Amino acid sequence: MYQTIDLIAVLVTVLLTGSELAIGVFVHPVLSKLQDAAHAEAAKPLARLLGKVMPFWYAAALLLVVVSLLARAVGTWSWWVCLSSAALLAVTVPFSLICLVPINNRVAAWDLNALPTDWKSDRKRWDQYHAIRIVILVMASVAIALAALFWQSGVAQPPVVVDDGARRAAYRLFASAVPSNQALQQTGAACSLSGIRSSPSGPGC
């Protein structure tokens, strides 16, 4: 079950990162080369669509990574790397709400017949903030992928902690099973008195 959660968390996070990367590297650069009217006409419905879909996608990615984190032993390599991924994804939420969402809402509300005078500045500012978000998402994706690999390879297995009581019980059991030097000497003396030779490896009686 935990492997399934890991797999889903990796897929959702990596696909989210790939989608945002495609928007920043391919979609927006192509839109910026269009005529102003065509650019605005394509950007408005795109902003509406992403404004509806992306909040759920980000929430799903963060939730899955947190669930994957809770399934791990605290303090292991896998736990720390997974925690890093969760923290990075958590950072993208307020960053998006403060920096990107307001611009996206303005784009979605454009009147195509009367565009704001600063609409191109808004688009450039959004692209700059989006580039920062892409870097954070890439790091989060790498982290959750490494966490899954560490867990599968056994690097992140929790250390074995032996209880002191169990350790003492095991020692007593071992001590009772192995004869002491005094017992061996007494056995050898008894063999000598009875005329039985000892073997090279120990007393023969």
N, C-alpha and C positions, 0 to 999 in steps of 0.2 A: 504493500500500500504506500509506504514512504517513497519507494522508488517511483511510483506513479505520480505522486505529488511533486517530486523533484522534476520529473520529466515535463509535467504540465507547466510548472513554474518557469523552467528554462525556455520552453517554447513560447509562452505568452510574453515573457520579458524580451526575448530575442526578436520576436515578430514585431512587438511594439517599437523596439529600437530601430529595426529595419524600416518600418513604416515612416517613422519620424526622419530617419536618414534619407529616405527616398524623397520626402517632401522638401527637405533642406537642400539636397544635392541636385535633384532633377526637376521637380515640379515647379518650385518657385523661380529658379533661374530661367526656366523656359517661359513662364508667365511674364517675367520682367522684360523679356525681349519682344513681347507683343505690343501692338498699339494700345494706347491708354484705355480706350473703350473696351477692347477685347480683353485686356488684362483685368479690368474691374469687373466685367461681366462674368469672367471665369472665377475670379477670386471670391466673390460674394457667396455663391452657393457652396464652394469648397469650405469656406470659413463656417458656414452654417452646419455642414455635415460633420466636420471635425469637432465642432463645438458640442455636438450631440453624442458622438461616439467616443471620443478620447477620454472624457472623465471616467467612464466605466472601464475602459481598457487599462488606464493607469491604476484605478482602484483594484481591479482584478489582479494585476501584476504584483502590486504591493501586498495584497492579502495572501496570495499564494506563496510569496517569498517568506512572509512572516510565519505562515503555517509550516513551511519547510524548516524554518529556523527553530520553531518550537519542538520539532520532531528530533532535533539533534541533541547530543550530550553537550552540556555547557562547558566551554573552555577548550574544546577540540579545535583543530585547524579548520575543519569544515564549518563549525559553529561560528568562528570569527569571520570567515570569508562570507558566509551567508548573512551574518549581521551587517557586514559592510555593504552588501547588495541591498538589504532592506533599508539601511540608512540613506543610501544614495537615492533610492526610489522615493523615500519619504521627503527628501530635499526637493525633488522635482515638483511635488504637489504645491507647496506654498510659492515656490519660484514661478510656476505656471500661473497660479491665481493672481499673483501680484504683478507680474511683468507681461505675460503673453495673453491671458484671457481678456483683459480690458481692450487690448488692441484688436483681438479676434472678434469681440462683440461689436466694436465700431465698424469693422469691415463687413460683418454680417448684416449690419443695419444701414449700409450705404444706400443712398438714393442715386441710382445710376444716371439719372438725368441731371443731378447736381452734386457732383463729388466734392468732398471737402478739399480745401486748398492744400492741406498737408497730408493727403492720403498716401503719397509716395514715401514721405518720411516715416509714416506709420508702418508701411510695408518693410522698409529697410530696418527699422528698429526691431520689428518682430523677427526678421531673419537673424539679426545679431543675437537676440535673446535665445532664439531657437537653436543656434549653433552651440551656445553654452549648454543648453539642455541636452543636445545630442551627445556631447562629450560625457555628461553625467550618466546618461542612459547606456552608453557603450561600456563605461566602467562597471555599472550595475550588472549588465548582461555578462561580462567577463567574470565578475565575482560569483554570480549564481551558478554559472557553468563550471567554474573551478570547484565550488563547494560540492556540486554533484559528483564531479570526478574524484575529489578527495574521499568522499563517503563511499563510493563504489570501489575504490582501490584499497580501502582499509586504512588509509593514512589517518582518517579522522576517528578511528575507533577509540572509545573512551578508555582511559587507563584502568587496569584491574586493581581495585582497592581491596586488600586483605584485612579483615577485621583482626584486631589484636587477640581476641579470645580464640578465634579460629586458628591463628598462628600458634598460640601456646598449646592448643589441643593437638595440633599436628606435630609439634615438637615433642610432646609427651608420648604420642603414639610412636614416633620414630625412635625415641630413646628407649622405649620398652621393647621395641623390635630388634634393636641392635645391642648385643651384649657389651658390657663395659670391659675395660682392661682387667679389672679385679676379678670379674666373673671368669674371664678367659684363663687367668692365672690359677684360680681355684680349680677350674676344670682340668687344666694341665697337671696340677699336683695330684688330683684324684686319679688321673690316668696313670701317672707314674707309680702311685701306690698299688694300683691294681695290675701293673705290669703290661699295660697296653701302650704301644708306641703311638706317638703323635705323627700325623701325616705332615708333609712339608707345608701344606696350606693351613694347618691348624690342628687342634686336638682331634683325636680320632674317636673319642668315646662319646 
